[in-house]
Amino acid sequence: MTRSRRLTFAMVAIAVAVAISVWYSRHQDQEIRDKQARYVACMQTEGYADALNPSVTGGSPDIAGYLAGEAKCKKLAGIG
């Protein structure tokens, strides 16, 4: 194999590796965004998002309720 062919092969291999890396990175980013969206939707739908707001809970934040909801929603979303 001549030097120019080796160089061409190396450049093509690098281009393919970069393309795969970019695709994988975008795929992972989308998966993370999907999990975050499911988590936020769960927290809001189940009412856990307001558990730390004193005006909603009637004066004192419901820390135990928030933590329980956080654990439940993280599990449902597939986080952690």
C-alpha positions as CSV (number, residue, x, y, z in Angstrom):
1,M,0.0,0.0,0.0
2,T,1.4,3.3,-1.0
3,R,1.8,6.2,1.4
4,S,-1.0,8.2,-0.2
5,R,-3.4,5.3,0.1
6,R,-2.5,4.8,3.8
7,L,-3.0,8.5,4.4
8,T,-6.4,8.4,2.6
9,F,-7.4,5.4,4.6
10,A,-6.4,7.0,7.8
11,M,-8.4,10.2,7.0
12,V,-11.5,8.2,6.1
13,A,-11.2,6.2,9.3
14,I,-10.9,9.4,11.3
15,A,-14.0,10.9,9.5
16,V,-16.0,7.8,10.2
17,A,-14.9,7.8,13.9
18,V,-15.9,11.5,14.3
19,A,-19.3,10.8,12.6
20,I,-20.0,7.9,14.9
21,S,-19.0,10.0,17.9
22,V,-21.2,12.9,17.0
23,W,-24.2,10.6,16.4
24,Y,-23.7,8.8,19.7
25,S,-23.4,12.1,21.6
26,R,-26.6,13.5,20.1
27,H,-28.4,10.2,20.8
28,Q,-27.2,10.3,24.5
29,D,-28.2,14.0,24.8
30,Q,-31.7,13.2,23.5
31,E,-32.1,10.3,26.0
32,I,-31.1,12.6,28.9
33,R,-33.6,15.2,27.8
34,D,-36.3,12.6,27.6
35,K,-35.6,11.4,31.1
36,Q,-35.5,14.9,32.5
37,A,-38.8,15.7,30.8
38,R,-40.4,12.5,32.3
39,Y,-39.0,13.5,35.7
40,V,-40.4,17.0,35.6
41,A,-43.7,15.9,34.3
42,C,-44.0,13.3,37.1
43,M,-43.1,15.9,39.8
44,Q,-45.6,18.4,38.5
45,T,-48.4,15.9,37.8
46,E,-48.2,14.2,41.2
47,G,-47.9,17.5,43.0
48,Y,-44.4,16.9,44.4
49,A,-43.0,20.0,42.8
50,D,-45.0,22.2,45.2
51,A,-44.2,20.2,48.3
52,L,-41.5,22.7,49.3
53,N,-43.6,25.8,48.7
54,P,-45.0,27.1,52.0
55,S,-47.9,28.9,50.4
56,V,-49.1,25.7,48.8
57,T,-48.5,23.4,51.8
58,G,-50.1,25.7,54.3
59,G,-47.0,27.1,56.1
60,S,-44.3,24.5,56.4
61,P,-42.6,22.7,53.5
62,D,-43.3,19.0,53.2
63,I,-39.7,17.8,52.9
64,A,-40.4,14.2,53.5
65,G,-43.1,14.3,50.8
66,Y,-40.8,16.0,48.4
67,L,-38.0,13.5,48.9
68,A,-40.4,10.6,48.5
69,G,-41.8,12.1,45.3
70,E,-38.4,12.8,44.0
71,A,-37.3,9.2,44.5
72,K,-40.5,7.9,42.9
73,C,-40.3,10.2,39.9
74,K,-36.6,9.5,39.4
75,K,-37.3,5.8,39.4
76,L,-40.2,6.2,36.9
77,A,-38.0,8.4,34.7
78,G,-35.1,6.0,34.8
79,I,-32.7,8.4,36.4
80,G,-30.1,7.2,38.8
